[in-house]
Amino acid sequence: MSKNLVIVESPSKTKPIEKYLGNDYKVLSSKGHVRDLSTHGKYGLGVDIDDNFKPDYVTMKGKKSVIDELKKEAKKVNHVYLATDPDREGEAISWHLQKVLNLGDGDYDRVVFNEITKNAVIDAFSHSRKIDTNLVNSQETRRILDRIIGFRLSRLIQSKTDGSSAGRVQSVALKLIVDREREINAFVPEEYWTIEAIFPEFTASLFNYNHKDFKIKSEIEANEVLKNLSNAFKIESVDKKTKQKQSKPPYTTSTLQQDASNKLGFNARKTMQIAQKLYEGIELESETVGLITYMRTDSIRLSQEFINSTYEFIEAKYGKEYIGNVKVFKKTENIQDAHEGIRPTSINRTPDNVKRFLSNDEYKLYKMIYYRALASLMKNAKTINTTVILDNNNYQFKATGQIIDFDGYLKVYKGYEDTKDIILPPLDEYKSKILVSRDINKDQHFTNPPSRYTEAKLIKEMEELGIGRPSTYATTMDIIKKRGYATLVEKKFVPTETGIEITDKLQEFFSHLINVEYTANMETDLDKIADGNKDHIKVLRDFYNEFEPSVNKAFEAMPKKEAEKTGEDCPECGNPLVIRKGKYGEFIACSNYPKCKYIKQEERKVIEICSCPKCEGKIIEKKSKKGKVFYGCNNYPKCKEAYWDKPTGENCPKCGGMLTMKKDKIKCSICDYSK
């Protein structure tokens, strides 16, 4: 019998961790969260506002059996280790597990590891601790804030607009999309012209007149310049400088999502799903091992152990001259430096070595993570940059070139950066001499409006503004799309009419709360709670005292959008029929609701499947209240024969029941027969 029970979040972690720890440990999974706020109490918030925002937690749907199993196993062992993810959410899950398992301080320990490898896991158990209540308070405050804002604003939006939800981070992100669209619509293009001199081996562009900035705003001005130019250009100066080109830091959640979008074409959700798999473990030849460190982080720090092993790897494979100094990368505000940046768990596990164990998408993402971390510890590249200034009748033209003198980190990272050599001829040998151009061209241009947000650009903007946290970006993108508030056109967000309407309504009544500054300041407060430097009850109270009066005012003053009329009258009371939105989509109903509760039934073509085995009726295709297709008898309610899977009309040779088909597999609806 095992002496210790270890509880992790994901089932895929259990086997490798159990193998690392040995026979004295049994590893089970909570399968994520086990409790959440109820929907009881005032406004269904699951929070007692008057009792210092006391939360009311309930077991999540489908988790009772998980909790029962964990309780049963916890009673068999001497000690329980809570090994959920190494972030605030993971800390909160451990706290919930401690509560539901009734573990006293002497019954449990909290362990955290940033990677699922044998050394990291074993080391974590030698540095166990108790649950950090400050981290739990921070996460609980975030959850309560999101519940209050989400429930109250969503109810408001549903009753007054065509929208279905609003949220603390979601609504600010949507506002960024809407504001950008308005910038684009208000943009007035400005005409400008460029002039280029074409030489046999390079091109030079006009940029100055009498060594001052010079812009050409019309074709008339461009033609005037061309009249003053000849084909003879005097070399005024040739300037050569050696510059250092520094690699980028290891990936954070945000930068990983951005690069995966720009370089691999992955959306944020897909990126995080693949990264989760790489973190939790890939089955190699003799073991299951996590290939990357924890993927929800905004830190760029690397462990000294990884740095040392990578330096050895660089020297052995590329030479000592490629070893770089540990770079001090600039940190942005609101960084939580609790753990490392995203990196491979072993620099010796190269992408080529593990490629056969990975899917194509897993390989692409792992390769990008691997070479980013490797490049960050390699020497800077050196480039020789040449700038040539040519003079033609007091008009100055410029040509630039760049040659890589030492490739440095580009030895491994060139495939992810545009680093082509731009070679100029040895013009310094011709100083004070004349070059003759082949031609001089003019080109018309117009200034462009700011571009719409791609997922990558929106995530970058949110990170720079301090909105949300690494774990929220993918969810925010999904909600905006699923709610129909914005659509992706050529991979760029375009707000819908509903998205614009909701943004305008929220700004009319909540501009002091639904904005970048307030949301970023709230993230700062959550950080301070996590550090033990701010009281979480005070943060909630200050917020609620400002928020709730605004909500009540909005319910009274915000006009309700009139429902769209269909042009038909209600057959029961004669009032107009209108299109309404429900939980499962649009439906047509009487405008005189609640006095008249008429709902027009969907007119659908009856699709017959087979004869009913219980009566003389027919099995037809139907839809449940939630819109899910099922198959039932047309004599309902007299005959209640029904199936979720499509009936074939054939009887089971084993028991005589109906054979049904699902995904090309035929099985019996009663017994275990299949074919």
N, C-alpha and C positions, 0 to 999 in steps of 0.2 A: 504494500500500500504506500502511495506517495505521502510524503510528510508535508509538502507545500503545494498550494494551489496558486497558479498564476492566471490572471484574467487579462486578456488583450481584447481589442475591439474587433479585429477582422479574423474570420475563421482561417484565412490563408496563412496567417502568421503562426498558428498553433503548432504545426508539425516541426518547422525548422527550429523554433525557440525551444520546444520540448526536447529536441535532439541535442541542442547546445547545452541544456541544463542537466540532463541525465535523469536517472530513474527516481530521484527524490522529489521531482517536480512534475505536476500534472498541469497542462496548459489548456484552458478553455477560452471560448470567445463570448463576449457580450453581444456580438453582432451589432455594434454601434450603440446608440443611445438606448437606455431602458426606461427612462421616465421623461415626461415633459409636462408643461403647464396644462392644467385642466381647462375646460371651457365653462366653469361654474362661476358664480358670483356676478358682481356688477359688470355689465356689458359683455359677460362671458370671457373676461380676461384671464381668469384663473389666478388673479392677484388681489389680495385684500389691501386696497389703497389706504384705508383708514388704520390698518394695523402695520404701519411701516413697510408697506408693499410686500407683505408676507406672501410668498408663492404657494400655490396649492398644486402639488405634483401628483400625477397619476401614472400608473404603468401604461406604457405605450401599447398600442394594438399589436398583438402577436408576440409580445415579450414575456407574458406570464410564464410560459413553459421554460423559457430561457432562464428567468430568475429562479424558478423552482429548482431547476437542475443545478444552478450555481449555489443555491442555498444548501442543497443536498450534499454537494461535493465539499463545500466549505466546512460542514460539520465533521467531515472525515479527517481533516488535516490539522496540523499544528499551527500553520500560519498561512495567510493569504497575501499575495503580492498583486497590487493593482498596477498593470503595465499598459495602460491606455496611451494614446498618442501624446507626444511631447509639446503640447500647446494648451492654451486656456480651455478649449473645448474638451480636450482629452482629460485635463485636470477635473473639469466639472463632471465628466462621465465617471471618473474614479470616485468622486465624492458621492454621486448618486448610488454607485455600487456599494460603497461603504454603508450608506444608509439602508438600502433594501436588504443587505446581508447582515445588518445589525452587528457590524464589526467595531469593537472598541479599539482604542489607540494601541493596545498591546497585541491586537489580533491581526494587524495588517501592516504593510509597508507599501510605499509608492515608489515605483522604479520607472525611470525614463531613459530611452535610448534613441539616438538620432539615426541609427541605421540597424538593419537586421542582419548582423554578422556575429559570429561566435564571440569574438573579442569584445565587441561593443555591448552585447547582451550580458555577458558574464561580468564585465566591468560595472555595468549599471547596477547589478545586484550587490556589488560591494559598496555602492554609494546610495543605498536606499534612504528614503526620508518619509516624513508624514505629508499628508495632503496640504498644499499651500492654499490656505483659506482666502488670501488676497486674490489669487488667480481665479478661484471659484467665484468670489464676489464680483469680479470683473465680468466673467462670462455670464453669470446670473443677471447682472445689471443689463448687459447687452440684450439678453433674451427677453427680459421684462420690457425694456424700452421698445424693442422690435414688436413685441406682442401688443403693447398699448397703442403705438403708432399704427401698426398694421391693421389691427381690429377696428380702431376708431375711424381712421381715415378711409379704410376700405368700405366700411358701412356707409360713410358719407358719400363716397364716390359712387357706390352702387345705387344709392337712392336719388342722386342728383345728375348723374351723367351716364354715358354708355360704357364707362369703364368698370372694371371688376375689382381692382385692388390698388393700394398705394403703400409705400413703405419708406423707412428712414433713409436707406441708401438708394433703393430703387428709384424713388421719385426725384432725387437729386441727379442721378445718372441720366434719367429721362430728360430732365431740364437741360442738361448739357447738350443732348441730341437736338432738342427743340430750339435752343438758343443758336446752335450752329446753323440749323436750317434757316432761321430768320436772318442770320448774317449773310448767308448765301443769297437769299431772295432779295435782300436790300443792297447787295453789292452792285456797284456800277463799274463796268470794265473801263480801264483807261488805255488808250492807244500809246504804244511806244515803238521805236524802231532801233534796230541794231545794224552796225556796219562791220563787216569782216574783210580782212585782207587775206587772200589765199596765196600761199607760197608752196613751192614744190614739196616740202617736207613737214609743213605745219601751217596752222591758221592763227592769226592774231586779231583781237577784237578791240574796237575803239572804246576807250573808257574815260579819256580826259581831253580837255582843250585848254592849252596854256597851263597844264598841270593842275587843273581844277575839275571837279566832277562835272560831267557833261551828259545831258539826257536829250534825246531826240524824240519829240512828241508827235510829229506829223511827217507825211511823205514829202511835203514841201521843204521842211527843214532837212530831211535826209538828202534830198536832191541838191540842196544848197551846199551841204558838206561834201558830197561827191564832186561837185564842180571845183572845189578848192583842193582836191587831192590829186596827186600824180601816182604813177606806179613805183616811184622811187621812195624807199623808206630808209632812213638813217638809223643805225643801231645806237641808241642813246645809252643803254646800260644793260649789262648781263650780271645778274645777281644769283650766286649759288649759295645755298645754306643746307647744312646737314641737320635734319630734324629727327627727334625720337618719336616713334609711333607706339603708343602703349596699348596693351591688350585690355579687354574689358574684364570686370570682376566676375566671379562665379555667378551662376544664375540665382535669382530670387524667384518666388512664385510669379510675380508680375512680369519680370523680364523673360522668364521661360515661356509664359503664355504669349507674350508679344512676339518673340522670335519663332515660336512654333507656328504662329499665325502667318508671319511674314515669309519665313523660309520653307515651312513644310505644308502650309495651307490647313493646319488644324485649328478648329475653334477651341475656345477656352475649356469647354466641357470635355471634349475629346482629349485634350492635352493632359488634364488632371486625371482622367480615368487611366490613361496609359502610364503616367508617372506613378500613380497609386500602385499599379501592378508591379512596376519596376522596383518600387520601395518595399512592397510587402514580400516579394520573393519570386524568383524565377528558378525553375527546376533545371539545374545543370546536370552534368554526367553523374556525379556522386552525391550531390547535395542540393537543397533548396536554399538560395541565398538572395538577400536584397541587393540589387545592383546599384541603387542610388540612396542617398541620405533622404531624410524627411523632406517632402516636397511642398509643405506649407510653411514658408519662412520669408521674412524680409531682411534676413541677415546675409552678409557677404563674407563673413569670417570663415576661415578654414582651420581645422585642427592642426596642431604642430606635428602630430603623427603622420597625417596625410601629406603635409608639406615636406617632411623629411623623406618619406618614401617616394614622393614625386620627383624630388631633386635627384635621388639615386637613379630613378627611371630615365630622367632626361639626360643625365650624364652618360648612362650606359647606351642609350639608343641614338642620341643626337650629338653628344659631345659636351664637354664642360662649358664651352663658350655659350651654350644655349640656356644655362641655368640663370634664372632671373632672381632679383631680390624680391622679398615679400612686399608687394605693393600696398601702399596705404591708399585705398580707394575712398573717395569722398562719400560720406554717408548722407542720406537724405533725412529729413525730419520724420518723426513718428516710427523710426525703425525699432523693432523689438529684437534685441541681440541675444535671445535666449539660447539659440543653437546656430548651427552652421548654415552656409549657403548650400545650394543643391550641387552635389558632386558625386562622382562614382565612389563606391565604398572601397574599391581597390583600384589603384592606377594600373596595376598589372593585368586587370581584367579588361583587355582592349576590346573595342567594338567588333573587330574581326574575330576575336577568340570566342565571343558569345553569340555571334550572328546566327548560327544554326539553331540556337535555342529560342530565338525571338521571332515574333511576327515582323513583317516588313515595317509597320508603323512603330512598333516597339524599338526596333533596331535604329530607325531614323532618329527617334527622340533620344535614345541612350547615346548614340554617337554624338549628337549635338551637345548634350550635357557633358560627356566625357572630354571632348576637345575644348570646350569652353573652360572647364576647370584646369585642364593641363596647360592651356595657353596662358592662363592668368598667372602661372608660376614660371613662365619662360621669359627670357630677356626681351627687352624692347626691340622692335625692328628699327632700322635706321634707313632713312630715305634722303636722297640728295634732290632738293627742290630747286629748280631753275626758273627764274623770272626774267623775261626779256622785254625791255621797253623800246619800242620803235617810234620815231617821230616822222610825221609827214605834214609839213606846213603848219606846225604848232598843234597838230592833232596827235595825241599819244595813243598808241595801240599796245596791247599786252598779249604775250604768249607765255604759257606756263608748262613746265614739264616736271616729271617726277620719276626717279629711278630708285629701286630698292637696292640699297648698298649692302645691308645685312638683313636677312629675312627674319631672324629672331623667332618670336611666337608665330609668325605667319608660316613657319615651317609646317605647323600642324593646323593652322586656322585659316589658311588662305581661301579655302572653299566656302567660308562663311562671310568673307569680306570682299568688297570690290577693290582690288589692289593692282590693277593693271599698270604697267609701266607706260608713261607718256614720254617718249624720247624726242628731245630737240636736237638738232644738229649742233656741232661745236661753234656756236655763234660768237663766243668770246674772242675767237681768233679773228673775227671780222669787225672788231670794235672801231667805231668812227668810219666804218665803211657803209656802203649802200647795198641794200637788198631790193631786188625788183620783184614785185608781186605778179602773179599770173592774172589775177582778177581782183576786183573789189566789189563786194555784194552788199545790198541792203535787204533787210527783212522786216516785215511788219509783225508786231506782236500785240497782245492784249493782256493786261494783268488778270490773274485768275482769282476767283473767290476762295475763301478758305475751304479746304476739302472736308467732306463728311467724315464722320468717325468710322473707321473699321473697328472690329473688336479689339485689335491690338492697340490702336490709337486711343480708344476709349479707356482701356485698362491703364495705359500709361498716364493719361490725364487724371484718372481717379487716384492713382498712386501718388502723383506729384502734388495733387491737391489735398491728399490725406483723407480721402473718402473711402470708407470700408476697410477691409483687411484682406490679406491674401486668400483666405478661404471663402470670401464672399464674391469675388469677381465673376467666376463662372456662373454662379447662381443668379447674380444680377443680370448678366447677359441673357440667360435663359428666360427669366421672368419677363423682361421687356419684350422679347420676341413672342413668347407664348401668350401673353395677355393681349397681343395685337396692338401694342403701343408704338412699335416701330417695326419696319420690315427691312430685310437686307436686299439691297439692289446693288449688284456688282460688288458684293461683300462689304457694302457700306450701309450704315444705319440711316433710314429715312423715316421720320416720324409720321404716323398715321393721323387722321383727323381726331380720332379718339385720344391719341397720345398728346396732341397739341391742346385739345379741350381740357384734359385732366391737368396738364401743366399750368394752364392759364387759371383754372379754378383754384388750384392749390396756391398759386402765387398771389391770387387776389386776397386769400384769407390767411395764408401761412408763410408769407414771404420771409418773416422773421425767424422761421424754424426750418423750412424746406429750402436751404441754401447751402452753398459750399462751405462758408465760414463756420456756420453753426454745426454742421455735420462733422467737419474736421475737428472743431473744438471738443465735440462729444467724444471723438476717438481719443483725443488727448486726455480727457477726463477718465476714460476707461483704462488708459495706460497708467494713470496715476493711482487708480484703485488697485490695479494689479501690482503696483510697486508699494502699496500700503501708504500712499501719500494723500489719499482722498477718501472721504466717507461715502460709501455707495448709497446709503439711504438719503443723504443730503443731495447727491446728484439726481436721484430719482424724484425727490420732492421738489427741487428747484425746477426740473423739467416739467413735471406734471402741473405745477401751479401756473406755469406759463402756457402749457399746451391745452389743457382741458377747457379753459374759458374760450379759447380760439375755436375749438371744435364745436362747442355749444352755439357760439355766434354763427358759425358757418352753417350748422343745421337749420338755424332760423332764417338767415339772410341769403344763403345761396339758392338761386332759382333752380327749379327742377326742369330738366330738359324734357320737352314734350315728346311723347312717343310717336313714332312715324305711323301715319294712317295707311291702311292697305287699299282703301277705296271701297271696301265691303262693309256692310252693316251686320251687327250681331243678330243671328236668327232668333235669339231668345228675348232680347229687349229693344232691339233697333238702334242701339248706339253704335258708333263707328268701331270697327275692329282695328287694332293696332299691333305693331311688332314689339314684343317685349323680349328682354334677355333674362334667361334663367341660368341655373347652375350648369345645365347641360346644353346650352346654346340658345338660339333664338326660337321663339314660338309666337303664334298669333292668338290673341285673346281680346276680350271685350275691354273697351276703354272705361267702362263703368264699374270696374273692379274697385272695392270688394262687394258692392251691391249685386253685381252680376259676375258669376265666376265661370262664364263660358270660355272654353279653350277649344280652338279649332284643331281637330285631329289631323295628323299628317296624312296626306293622300299618297299612299304608296301602292305600287303594283304588287299584287299578291303573287308570290313566288312559291309554287307547289314543289315539294321535295319528294314525297312518297305518300303512300296510304298510311293511316294511323293504325298501329297494331292493336289498339284497345277498343276502337269503335269504327264506324263507317266513314269517319271524317278524313281529312287530309292533313298531313304535317306540312306547315307552311313556315316561311321565314318571317320572324318577328323581331321587334326591338324592345329591350327592357327600358325601364324608366331612365336608366343612366345611359341609354343609347347603345348598349351592347347587343349585338345580333345573337339570337337564339332560335330554336326550332320547336314549335308547339302545334298542338291540334287546333284546327279552326272551329271546333265545337266547344272551345273553352267558354264558360266555366264548367259545362257539363262534363267535359273530358279534360283532364289536366296533364295529359301526356306531354312531356317537354324534354329537350336535350340542349346542352351547350354546344356539343360538336355535331357536325352535319350528318344526319342519318343517311345510310346507303339504301335503305329499303330491304336489305337482306337480313335474315335471321342468323343468330349465332349457332354454329353446329354443336356447341358445347352445352348451352343452357336455353337456347331459343330466344334470347333477348335481341334487341336491335343492335346491328353493327353500325358504328359511326366512324367518320373519317376526320383526322386532324393532322395537318402537315404531311399528307400522303401516307399516313399510317392508319390502318384500319384496326379498330378494337371494339370489344363488346361494351355496351353501356351498363351491363350488370355484373358480369364475371371478369376474370383476368385474361380471357382469350384475346389474342391479337394475331395479325398476320401482315 
